[in-house]
Amino acid sequence: MAITAMWTHGNAVVPETPELLDQNTRFGFGTQVRLRRGTNQWFHAPMPLTGTP
C-alpha cells in the first residue's frame, strides 16, 4: 500500500471570496482568518506535486 504525504505552507491559503472576510492576516507561519457572521467560505490551498512515480 502506498502512503502519500503532501505539505503546503500555511500562508499560501487563499479565500474564494475575500470580501466576505472580517480579517485575513498572513504571518510567516500561516494565515489567520475571521469570517463575517452568517457567511460561508471556500479556501484554496495549493497541493505540491513531485513528478510522476
PyMOL Python script that loads the backbone (N, CA, C, O; Angstrom):
from pymol import cmd

cmd.read_pdbstr("""\
ATOM      1  N   MET A   1       0.832  -1.157   0.000  1.00  0.00           N
ATOM      2  CA  MET A   1       0.000   0.000   0.000  1.00  0.00           C
ATOM      3  C   MET A   1       0.888   1.235   0.000  1.00  0.00           C
ATOM      4  O   MET A   1       1.803   1.352   0.815  1.00  0.00           O
ATOM      5  N   ALA A   2       0.614   2.149  -0.913  1.00  0.00           N
ATOM      6  CA  ALA A   2       1.369   3.397  -0.998  1.00  0.00           C
ATOM      7  C   ALA A   2       0.802   4.427  -0.025  1.00  0.00           C
ATOM      8  O   ALA A   2      -0.413   4.558   0.122  1.00  0.00           O
ATOM      9  N   ILE A   3       1.682   5.141   0.622  1.00  0.00           N
ATOM     10  CA  ILE A   3       1.280   6.216   1.525  1.00  0.00           C
ATOM     11  C   ILE A   3       1.867   7.512   0.987  1.00  0.00           C
ATOM     12  O   ILE A   3       3.047   7.573   0.639  1.00  0.00           O
ATOM     13  N   THR A   4       1.043   8.541   0.923  1.00  0.00           N
ATOM     14  CA  THR A   4       1.484   9.824   0.391  1.00  0.00           C
ATOM     15  C   THR A   4       1.306  10.906   1.441  1.00  0.00           C
ATOM     16  O   THR A   4       0.288  10.949   2.131  1.00  0.00           O
ATOM     17  N   ALA A   5       2.285  11.767   1.559  1.00  0.00           N
ATOM     18  CA  ALA A   5       2.177  12.941   2.434  1.00  0.00           C
ATOM     19  C   ALA A   5       2.480  14.174   1.592  1.00  0.00           C
ATOM     20  O   ALA A   5       3.467  14.211   0.857  1.00  0.00           O
ATOM     21  N   MET A   6       1.621  15.179   1.709  1.00  0.00           N
ATOM     22  CA  MET A   6       1.822  16.435   0.985  1.00  0.00           C
ATOM     23  C   MET A   6       1.785  17.571   1.996  1.00  0.00           C
ATOM     24  O   MET A   6       0.998  17.545   2.942  1.00  0.00           O
ATOM     25  N   TRP A   7       2.632  18.561   1.794  1.00  0.00           N
ATOM     26  CA  TRP A   7       2.691  19.706   2.691  1.00  0.00           C
ATOM     27  C   TRP A   7       2.626  20.977   1.868  1.00  0.00           C
ATOM     28  O   TRP A   7       3.178  21.045   0.770  1.00  0.00           O
ATOM     29  N   THR A   8       1.962  21.965   2.393  1.00  0.00           N
ATOM     30  CA  THR A   8       1.957  23.285   1.778  1.00  0.00           C
ATOM     31  C   THR A   8       2.061  24.314   2.894  1.00  0.00           C
ATOM     32  O   THR A   8       1.618  24.060   4.014  1.00  0.00           O
ATOM     33  N   HIS A   9       2.632  25.449   2.605  1.00  0.00           N
ATOM     34  CA  HIS A   9       2.826  26.464   3.631  1.00  0.00           C
ATOM     35  C   HIS A   9       1.492  27.102   4.008  1.00  0.00           C
ATOM     36  O   HIS A   9       0.648  27.337   3.144  1.00  0.00           O
ATOM     37  N   GLY A  10       1.305  27.375   5.272  1.00  0.00           N
ATOM     38  CA  GLY A  10       0.048  27.920   5.769  1.00  0.00           C
ATOM     39  C   GLY A  10      -0.318  29.281   5.235  1.00  0.00           C
ATOM     40  O   GLY A  10      -1.500  29.623   5.211  1.00  0.00           O
ATOM     41  N   ASN A  11       0.656  30.082   4.800  1.00  0.00           N
ATOM     42  CA  ASN A  11       0.294  31.391   4.271  1.00  0.00           C
ATOM     43  C   ASN A  11      -0.005  31.357   2.773  1.00  0.00           C
ATOM     44  O   ASN A  11      -0.168  32.408   2.153  1.00  0.00           O
ATOM     45  N   ALA A  12      -0.079  30.163   2.186  1.00  0.00           N
ATOM     46  CA  ALA A  12      -0.443  30.025   0.780  1.00  0.00           C
ATOM     47  C   ALA A  12      -1.952  29.889   0.597  1.00  0.00           C
ATOM     48  O   ALA A  12      -2.433  29.856  -0.536  1.00  0.00           O
ATOM     49  N   VAL A  13      -2.701  29.811   1.685  1.00  0.00           N
ATOM     50  CA  VAL A  13      -4.157  29.657   1.632  1.00  0.00           C
ATOM     51  C   VAL A  13      -4.789  30.939   1.086  1.00  0.00           C
ATOM     52  O   VAL A  13      -4.439  32.042   1.505  1.00  0.00           O
ATOM     53  N   VAL A  14      -5.730  30.775   0.138  1.00  0.00           N
ATOM     54  CA  VAL A  14      -6.388  31.918  -0.498  1.00  0.00           C
ATOM     55  C   VAL A  14      -7.902  31.757  -0.356  1.00  0.00           C
ATOM     56  O   VAL A  14      -8.433  30.697  -0.687  1.00  0.00           O
ATOM     57  N   PRO A  15      -8.613  32.791   0.130  1.00  0.00           N
ATOM     58  CA  PRO A  15     -10.069  32.700   0.228  1.00  0.00           C
ATOM     59  C   PRO A  15     -10.733  32.851  -1.142  1.00  0.00           C
ATOM     60  O   PRO A  15     -10.253  33.607  -1.987  1.00  0.00           O
ATOM     61  N   GLU A  16     -11.825  32.139  -1.355  1.00  0.00           N
ATOM     62  CA  GLU A  16     -12.576  32.223  -2.608  1.00  0.00           C
ATOM     63  C   GLU A  16     -13.208  33.610  -2.764  1.00  0.00           C
ATOM     64  O   GLU A  16     -13.172  34.193  -3.847  1.00  0.00           O
ATOM     65  N   THR A  17     -13.784  34.131  -1.685  1.00  0.00           N
ATOM     66  CA  THR A  17     -14.469  35.424  -1.729  1.00  0.00           C
ATOM     67  C   THR A  17     -13.944  36.299  -0.599  1.00  0.00           C
ATOM     68  O   THR A  17     -14.544  36.325   0.475  1.00  0.00           O
ATOM     69  N   PRO A  18     -12.847  37.014  -0.805  1.00  0.00           N
ATOM     70  CA  PRO A  18     -12.227  37.782   0.271  1.00  0.00           C
ATOM     71  C   PRO A  18     -13.105  38.893   0.833  1.00  0.00           C
ATOM     72  O   PRO A  18     -12.905  39.307   1.975  1.00  0.00           O
ATOM     73  N   GLU A  19     -14.060  39.382   0.071  1.00  0.00           N
ATOM     74  CA  GLU A  19     -14.915  40.448   0.583  1.00  0.00           C
ATOM     75  C   GLU A  19     -15.866  39.974   1.683  1.00  0.00           C
ATOM     76  O   GLU A  19     -16.489  40.801   2.349  1.00  0.00           O
ATOM     77  N   LEU A  20     -15.989  38.664   1.885  1.00  0.00           N
ATOM     78  CA  LEU A  20     -16.819  38.135   2.968  1.00  0.00           C
ATOM     79  C   LEU A  20     -16.046  37.983   4.279  1.00  0.00           C
ATOM     80  O   LEU A  20     -16.602  37.506   5.268  1.00  0.00           O
ATOM     81  N   LEU A  21     -14.790  38.376   4.299  1.00  0.00           N
ATOM     82  CA  LEU A  21     -13.962  38.208   5.486  1.00  0.00           C
ATOM     83  C   LEU A  21     -13.910  39.490   6.310  1.00  0.00           C
ATOM     84  O   LEU A  21     -13.884  40.593   5.764  1.00  0.00           O
ATOM     85  N   ASP A  22     -13.895  39.330   7.618  1.00  0.00           N
ATOM     86  CA  ASP A  22     -13.624  40.462   8.508  1.00  0.00           C
ATOM     87  C   ASP A  22     -12.128  40.638   8.696  1.00  0.00           C
ATOM     88  O   ASP A  22     -11.646  41.749   8.919  1.00  0.00           O
ATOM     89  N   GLN A  23     -11.391  39.527   8.603  1.00  0.00           N
ATOM     90  CA  GLN A  23      -9.940  39.580   8.791  1.00  0.00           C
ATOM     91  C   GLN A  23      -9.271  38.517   7.938  1.00  0.00           C
ATOM     92  O   GLN A  23      -9.762  37.393   7.834  1.00  0.00           O
ATOM     93  N   ASN A  24      -8.152  38.874   7.331  1.00  0.00           N
ATOM     94  CA  ASN A  24      -7.331  37.937   6.576  1.00  0.00           C
ATOM     95  C   ASN A  24      -5.882  38.390   6.748  1.00  0.00           C
ATOM     96  O   ASN A  24      -5.394  39.233   5.995  1.00  0.00           O
ATOM     97  N   THR A  25      -5.201  37.822   7.744  1.00  0.00           N
ATOM     98  CA  THR A  25      -3.848  38.245   8.084  1.00  0.00           C
ATOM     99  C   THR A  25      -2.877  37.104   7.818  1.00  0.00           C
ATOM    100  O   THR A  25      -3.088  35.976   8.263  1.00  0.00           O
ATOM    101  N   ARG A  26      -1.818  37.411   7.090  1.00  0.00           N
ATOM    102  CA  ARG A  26      -0.779  36.413   6.819  1.00  0.00           C
ATOM    103  C   ARG A  26       0.405  36.662   7.719  1.00  0.00           C
ATOM    104  O   ARG A  26       0.857  37.794   7.885  1.00  0.00           O
ATOM    105  N   PHE A  27       0.897  35.589   8.294  1.00  0.00           N
ATOM    106  CA  PHE A  27       2.077  35.624   9.141  1.00  0.00           C
ATOM    107  C   PHE A  27       3.147  34.767   8.482  1.00  0.00           C
ATOM    108  O   PHE A  27       2.879  34.119   7.470  1.00  0.00           O
ATOM    109  N   GLY A  28       4.337  34.753   9.028  1.00  0.00           N
ATOM    110  CA  GLY A  28       5.399  33.918   8.485  1.00  0.00           C
ATOM    111  C   GLY A  28       5.089  32.437   8.569  1.00  0.00           C
ATOM    112  O   GLY A  28       5.623  31.646   7.792  1.00  0.00           O
ATOM    113  N   PHE A  29       4.227  32.051   9.509  1.00  0.00           N
ATOM    114  CA  PHE A  29       3.925  30.633   9.740  1.00  0.00           C
ATOM    115  C   PHE A  29       2.564  30.212   9.212  1.00  0.00           C
ATOM    116  O   PHE A  29       2.284  29.014   9.169  1.00  0.00           O
ATOM    117  N   GLY A  30       1.714  31.131   8.812  1.00  0.00           N
ATOM    118  CA  GLY A  30       0.382  30.738   8.359  1.00  0.00           C
ATOM    119  C   GLY A  30      -0.534  31.922   8.127  1.00  0.00           C
ATOM    120  O   GLY A  30      -0.077  33.058   7.993  1.00  0.00           O
ATOM    121  N   THR A  31      -1.824  31.653   8.079  1.00  0.00           N
ATOM    122  CA  THR A  31      -2.842  32.659   7.810  1.00  0.00           C
ATOM    123  C   THR A  31      -3.906  32.606   8.885  1.00  0.00           C
ATOM    124  O   THR A  31      -4.343  31.525   9.278  1.00  0.00           O
ATOM    125  N   GLN A  32      -4.325  33.765   9.361  1.00  0.00           N
ATOM    126  CA  GLN A  32      -5.417  33.848  10.325  1.00  0.00           C
ATOM    127  C   GLN A  32      -6.586  34.533   9.644  1.00  0.00           C
ATOM    128  O   GLN A  32      -6.438  35.612   9.071  1.00  0.00           O
ATOM    129  N   VAL A  33      -7.767  33.891   9.711  1.00  0.00           N
ATOM    130  CA  VAL A  33      -8.938  34.387   9.009  1.00  0.00           C
ATOM    131  C   VAL A  33     -10.105  34.492   9.978  1.00  0.00           C
ATOM    132  O   VAL A  33     -10.300  33.621  10.826  1.00  0.00           O
ATOM    133  N   ARG A  34     -10.877  35.561   9.848  1.00  0.00           N
ATOM    134  CA  ARG A  34     -12.111  35.707  10.616  1.00  0.00           C
ATOM    135  C   ARG A  34     -13.241  35.970   9.625  1.00  0.00           C
ATOM    136  O   ARG A  34     -13.212  36.950   8.881  1.00  0.00           O
ATOM    137  N   LEU A  35     -14.247  35.073   9.622  1.00  0.00           N
ATOM    138  CA  LEU A  35     -15.389  35.212   8.721  1.00  0.00           C
ATOM    139  C   LEU A  35     -16.412  36.179   9.293  1.00  0.00           C
ATOM    140  O   LEU A  35     -16.542  36.319  10.509  1.00  0.00           O
ATOM    141  N   ARG A  36     -17.132  36.841   8.405  1.00  0.00           N
ATOM    142  CA  ARG A  36     -18.276  37.630   8.858  1.00  0.00           C
ATOM    143  C   ARG A  36     -19.351  36.681   9.348  1.00  0.00           C
ATOM    144  O   ARG A  36     -19.526  35.595   8.795  1.00  0.00           O
ATOM    145  N   ARG A  37     -20.059  37.078  10.366  1.00  0.00           N
ATOM    146  CA  ARG A  37     -21.115  36.250  10.956  1.00  0.00           C
ATOM    147  C   ARG A  37     -22.168  35.918   9.895  1.00  0.00           C
ATOM    148  O   ARG A  37     -22.599  36.781   9.130  1.00  0.00           O
ATOM    149  N   GLY A  38     -22.567  34.645   9.870  1.00  0.00           N
ATOM    150  CA  GLY A  38     -23.607  34.210   8.945  1.00  0.00           C
ATOM    151  C   GLY A  38     -23.142  33.947   7.523  1.00  0.00           C
ATOM    152  O   GLY A  38     -23.969  33.766   6.630  1.00  0.00           O
ATOM    153  N   THR A  39     -21.823  33.923   7.294  1.00  0.00           N
ATOM    154  CA  THR A  39     -21.320  33.649   5.942  1.00  0.00           C
ATOM    155  C   THR A  39     -20.577  32.319   5.918  1.00  0.00           C
ATOM    156  O   THR A  39     -20.173  31.793   6.956  1.00  0.00           O
ATOM    157  N   ASN A  40     -20.408  31.795   4.726  1.00  0.00           N
ATOM    158  CA  ASN A  40     -19.621  30.586   4.490  1.00  0.00           C
ATOM    159  C   ASN A  40     -18.513  30.946   3.520  1.00  0.00           C
ATOM    160  O   ASN A  40     -18.611  31.939   2.798  1.00  0.00           O
ATOM    161  N   GLN A  41     -17.467  30.149   3.500  1.00  0.00           N
ATOM    162  CA  GLN A  41     -16.314  30.487   2.676  1.00  0.00           C
ATOM    163  C   GLN A  41     -15.590  29.233   2.226  1.00  0.00           C
ATOM    164  O   GLN A  41     -15.483  28.265   2.980  1.00  0.00           O
ATOM    165  N   TRP A  42     -15.097  29.250   1.003  1.00  0.00           N
ATOM    166  CA  TRP A  42     -14.200  28.228   0.486  1.00  0.00           C
ATOM    167  C   TRP A  42     -12.786  28.788   0.568  1.00  0.00           C
ATOM    168  O   TRP A  42     -12.568  29.985   0.384  1.00  0.00           O
ATOM    169  N   PHE A  43     -11.825  27.903   0.848  1.00  0.00           N
ATOM    170  CA  PHE A  43     -10.427  28.302   0.843  1.00  0.00           C
ATOM    171  C   PHE A  43      -9.652  27.385  -0.092  1.00  0.00           C
ATOM    172  O   PHE A  43      -9.906  26.182  -0.149  1.00  0.00           O
ATOM    173  N   HIS A  44      -8.718  27.954  -0.813  1.00  0.00           N
ATOM    174  CA  HIS A  44      -7.884  27.190  -1.741  1.00  0.00           C
ATOM    175  C   HIS A  44      -6.486  27.062  -1.144  1.00  0.00           C
ATOM    176  O   HIS A  44      -5.888  28.048  -0.714  1.00  0.00           O
ATOM    177  N   ALA A  45      -5.986  25.855  -1.124  1.00  0.00           N
ATOM    178  CA  ALA A  45      -4.633  25.595  -0.656  1.00  0.00           C
ATOM    179  C   ALA A  45      -3.917  24.766  -1.727  1.00  0.00           C
ATOM    180  O   ALA A  45      -4.362  23.664  -2.048  1.00  0.00           O
ATOM    181  N   PRO A  46      -2.831  25.270  -2.275  1.00  0.00           N
ATOM    182  CA  PRO A  46      -2.126  24.528  -3.329  1.00  0.00           C
ATOM    183  C   PRO A  46      -1.507  23.242  -2.785  1.00  0.00           C
ATOM    184  O   PRO A  46      -0.945  23.225  -1.690  1.00  0.00           O
ATOM    185  N   MET A  47      -1.616  22.187  -3.550  1.00  0.00           N
ATOM    186  CA  MET A  47      -1.005  20.905  -3.189  1.00  0.00           C
ATOM    187  C   MET A  47       0.172  20.649  -4.137  1.00  0.00           C
ATOM    188  O   MET A  47      -0.023  20.470  -5.339  1.00  0.00           O
ATOM    189  N   PRO A  48       1.375  20.633  -3.599  1.00  0.00           N
ATOM    190  CA  PRO A  48       2.548  20.439  -4.453  1.00  0.00           C
ATOM    191  C   PRO A  48       2.622  19.016  -5.000  1.00  0.00           C
ATOM    192  O   PRO A  48       2.211  18.057  -4.346  1.00  0.00           O
ATOM    193  N   LEU A  49       3.143  18.908  -6.187  1.00  0.00           N
ATOM    194  CA  LEU A  49       3.353  17.602  -6.821  1.00  0.00           C
ATOM    195  C   LEU A  49       4.839  17.402  -7.053  1.00  0.00           C
ATOM    196  O   LEU A  49       5.569  18.356  -7.322  1.00  0.00           O
ATOM    197  N   THR A  50       5.278  16.172  -6.948  1.00  0.00           N
ATOM    198  CA  THR A  50       6.702  15.880  -7.148  1.00  0.00           C
ATOM    199  C   THR A  50       6.854  14.869  -8.283  1.00  0.00           C
ATOM    200  O   THR A  50       7.099  13.689  -8.033  1.00  0.00           O
ATOM    201  N   GLY A  51       6.713  15.315  -9.497  1.00  0.00           N
ATOM    202  CA  GLY A  51       6.945  14.435 -10.640  1.00  0.00           C
ATOM    203  C   GLY A  51       6.021  13.234 -10.676  1.00  0.00           C
ATOM    204  O   GLY A  51       5.136  13.102  -9.830  1.00  0.00           O
ATOM    205  N   THR A  52       6.218  12.367 -11.642  1.00  0.00           N
ATOM    206  CA  THR A  52       5.425  11.154 -11.772  1.00  0.00           C
ATOM    207  C   THR A  52       6.192   9.984 -11.217  1.00  0.00           C
ATOM    208  O   THR A  52       7.412   9.910 -11.364  1.00  0.00           O
ATOM    209  N   PRO A  53       5.492   9.068 -10.581  1.00  0.00           N
ATOM    210  CA  PRO A  53       6.177   7.901  -9.986  1.00  0.00           C
ATOM    211  C   PRO A  53       6.747   6.964 -11.016  1.00  0.00           C
ATOM    212  O   PRO A  53       7.346   5.949 -10.663  1.00  0.00           O
TER     213      PRO A  53
END
""", "prot")
cmd.dss("prot")
cmd.show_as("cartoon", "prot")
cmd.util.cbc("prot")
cmd.orient("prot")
